[in-house]
């Protein structure tokens, strides 16, 4: 019975990570109509930035304080996304879908090589965060408290994203732009700003997934490509552009 409980917790932890990636992917497609092939690389970038920042601060600040660096990877990825959307992607919105697939696939290759150039081929980890929270006994078997905490983070992120999209003024503008881009522009909505923020938010979700997974799983080259395939499966089964479907 204890093994079953642990396996369920492991599944929920992985599901929380997968939802964050799929939600960002679904948000970008739902608003902008772009299938972002580079989304997995943003996930990997979030993992590497978090692992690097935690390793750099370890020994300088108390272990419990290292958690302040956990969102750093997500924020860094969001900033990169905000820079990429207007400079690279915006000119391809009115092009056929194959152009969008090619440019985002090219971006995937660039980001993968950038990760290799900056951090090399050595796996990176932030396991000190897992150690700082310790273990809990489940029927005599140890289980990381960190994983249980990150399940809560995934649930909180799902609720926050739902509230942001469906209960805020920006969420109304976001959904209006997704439904009819031309009409939204005719009504005075700054579509370019909405697109940039939507892409940045989607990248933030992917970066957050990488940030919370790297303490329990090392950041390695190619990790973004592996998770991208599964994320596409989630998005397709849940319904393209549906956050609720991705959660289920």
N, C-alpha and C positions, 0 to 999 in steps of 0.2 A: 504493500500500500504506500509506503514511504517513497519508493521508487516512482510510482505513478504520480504522486504529488510533485516530485522534483521534475519529472518530465513535463508535467503540465506547466509548471513555473518556467521551465526553459522555453517551452513553446510560446508562452505569453510574452516572455522577454524578446524572443525573436520576432514575434508578431508586432510588438510595439516598434521595434526598429524598422521592420518592413513597412508598417503603416506610414511612418514618417517619410520614408523614401517615396512610396506610392502616392501619398497625399500631395507631395510637392510636384511629382510628375503629372498627376491628374489635374492639379490646379493650373499648371502652365498650359496643358493641352486645353482645358476647359475655357480658359480666358483667351489665350493667344492662338489656339489651333495648331500649335507646334508640337511635334513628337520629338522631345529632347533626348537625343541619343547620348549626350554628354552628361546626363543626370547622375549616372553611377560614378562618374569621375568627381563630381561635386561632393558626393558622399565620401569618396576616398580622400579627397582634399580636406574635408572636415576632420576625418580621423587622424590624418598626418599632422595637421596644425595643432590639434588638441594634444596628441602624444608628444609633439615637440615642445609645446609650451609647458606641459606638466613636468616633463623631464628637465627642462631648463630651470624650473622653479623648485624642484625637489631638493631638499637640503637647505634651502634658503628660507622657506616659510614652513610653518607646521603642516603636517600631512592633511589635517582636516581642512586647512585653508586652500588646499589645491583644488577643491571643487569650484572655486571662483573661476578657474581656467576652463571648466567644462564647456561653457557656451562660447568660448573664444573661437573655436573652429567653425561653429555655425555662423557667427557674426562675420568672420573673415570670408567665408564662402558667399554670404549674402552681399557683401561689398563687391566681391568679384563679379557676382551675377548682375548687380546694378550697373557695373561698368561695361559688361559684355553686351547687354541687351541693346542699348542705343548705338553702340559702336559697330557691332557685328550682325546681330540678328534682325534689326529693324528693317533693313533694306530687302529682306527676303519674305516678308509677310504676304506680299502680293504675287510672289513667284509660285510655280507649281510645287507640290509637296516633295518631289524628289530633290529639289534644291535645298529645302529645309533639312531633309534627312542627311544630305551630303555635308552641309556646313556644320551641323551639330555632330556628325560623326568625325569630321575633321577636328572640331573642337575637342572631342574625346581624345583623339590621338595627341593633340598639343598638350592637354592637361596631364595625360599619362606620362609624357616625356618630361614635362615640367616637374612632376613629382619625382621622377627618377633622377633628374638633374640636381634638384635641391636636396633631397634626402637619401639618394642612393638606393641600392637594392637591399639594404639591411632592414628587417622588420622593426617597426616601432611600436611601443606599447606604453600604456599609462596604468599599469597594474597596481601602482601604489594607491590609487583611489579605491580599488577593490579591497586591498589589505587594510586600509584605514577604517573601513566599516565593519570588517570582521565577518564572522560566520554565524549562522543561526542553526540550531539543531532541529531537524524535522524527522521525528521518530528515530533519533540516534544517528542520522546521516547529516553531515554538514552541508550547508547551502549558503552562497554569498548573499549577504544583506544588500549589496550593491545591485544585484540583478532584480531583487524585489522592489528596490527604490526606483529603478529605471522603468519598471512596469508602470509604476505610478506616474512617472514623468510622461510616458507615452499616453496614458489616459488623460492627464492634464493637458498635454499638447493637442489631443483630439478635441477636447472641450473648448480650449482657447481658440483653435482654428475655426470651429463651428460658430462660436460667438462672434469672432471677427468677421466672418463671411456673411452671417445671417442677422447680426444684431448691431452692426455699426453702419454709419453713413458711407464709409469707404467700401464696405461690403456691398451695399446697394449699388454704388457706382461700378464696382467690380463685376457684379452679376449683370448689370445693364450693358456693360461693354461686351461681356461674353455673349449675350443674347443677340445684340445688334450693334456692331461696331460703328456703322455709318450713322445710325440714328443717335447713338450716344454722342458722337462727335458733333452732329447737327444741334444737339441740345446744349452744347458748350462744355462737355466733359473733355478733359485733357486725356485723350486716349493714349498718347505716348507715355505720359506719367503713369497711368494705370498699368500699362504693359510692363514698364520698367519695375514698378513695385510688385506686380504679380510674379514676375520672373525672379526678383530678389527674394520674395517670400518663399517661392518654390525651392530655390537654392538653399535658403536658410533651413528648411525642413530636411533636405538631404544632408546638409552639413551637421545638423543636430543629430541625425541618425548615426553618422560617422563618429560624432563626439561621444555619444553614450555607449557605443559598441566597443571603442578602442581600449577601454580599461580591462575588458574581459576577453577581447580578441585582438591580436596584434594587427596593426596596419601593414599590409603587404602589397606589393605591386600586383595589379590585376584585380584587386578586390572589388573595384567599381564595376568592372565588366561582368563579373559573376553575379552580383546582386541586381544589376540592371535587367537581366533576363527574367528573374523571378518577379521583379517589380512590374514589368510589362504584363506578366501573367495576371498579377493582382489587379492592375488597372483595367485590363480587358474583361476579366471575369466580373469585376465590380461595376463596370460600365465606364466608358471613356468620359472623363470630366466629372465623375461622381465621387465626392469625398465620402459620402455615406457608404457607397459600394466598396470603396477601398478599405474602409474601417471594418466592414463585415467580412 
